[in-house]
Amino acid sequence: MTMPRRPWTFGLENSFFFNKVSFFQTYISQRVWYSDMKIGPESTSLYGGAGLSYHVSLNNTFFFNRSKTFQGTCYSTIGHLATMEASIWDTVSRRAGLSTRSSKEASPCS
């Protein structure tokens, strides 16, 4: 009888925050990781096996007035997982919106 292996993951992640202009700020994050999720030789799980994954997200904020009480945001993510056998999933997500707040709540990152 073969003993099951433990799943493991190794990865790197970095992020960057940019707010050098008064009307715009962005947060960028990206991750890449390698994982081996095979539980045993009899495993037929869709997510089993070794694979490489990548994920990036962008979170942007635009300020429409000097007091930064009226703002627009847009958020995007992209992800991909591939195993030695096949590409398992691709994800793309986007959101956008407008918001207002009182000047007492203005961002400390200004």
Long-range contacts (C-beta under 8 A, 24 or more apart in sequence): 2-40, 2-41, 3-40, 4-39, 4-40, 5-36, 5-38, 5-39, 5-40, 7-35, 7-36, 7-37, 7-38, 7-39, 8-35, 8-36, 9-33, 9-34, 9-35, 9-36, 10-34, 10-35, 11-35, 11-53, 19-109, 19-110, 22-63, 22-66, 22-110, 23-62, 23-63, 23-64, 24-60, 24-61, 24-62, 24-63, 25-60, 25-61, 25-109, 26-58, 26-59, 26-60, 26-61, 27-57, 27-58, 27-59, 28-56, 28-57, 28-58, 28-59, 29-56, 29-57, 30-54, 30-55, 30-56, 30-57, 31-55, 31-56, 46-88, 47-88, 49-83, 49-84, 49-85, 50-83, 50-84, 51-81, 51-82, 51-83, 51-84, 51-88, 52-81, 52-82, 53-79, 53-80, 53-81, 53-82, 54-79, 54-80, 55-79, 55-80, 67-103, 67-106, 68-106, 68-107, 68-110, 69-100, 69-101, 69-102, 69-103, 69-105, 69-106, 70-98, 70-99, 70-100, 71-98, 71-99, 71-100, 72-96, 72-97, 72-98, 72-99, 73-97, 73-98, 73-99
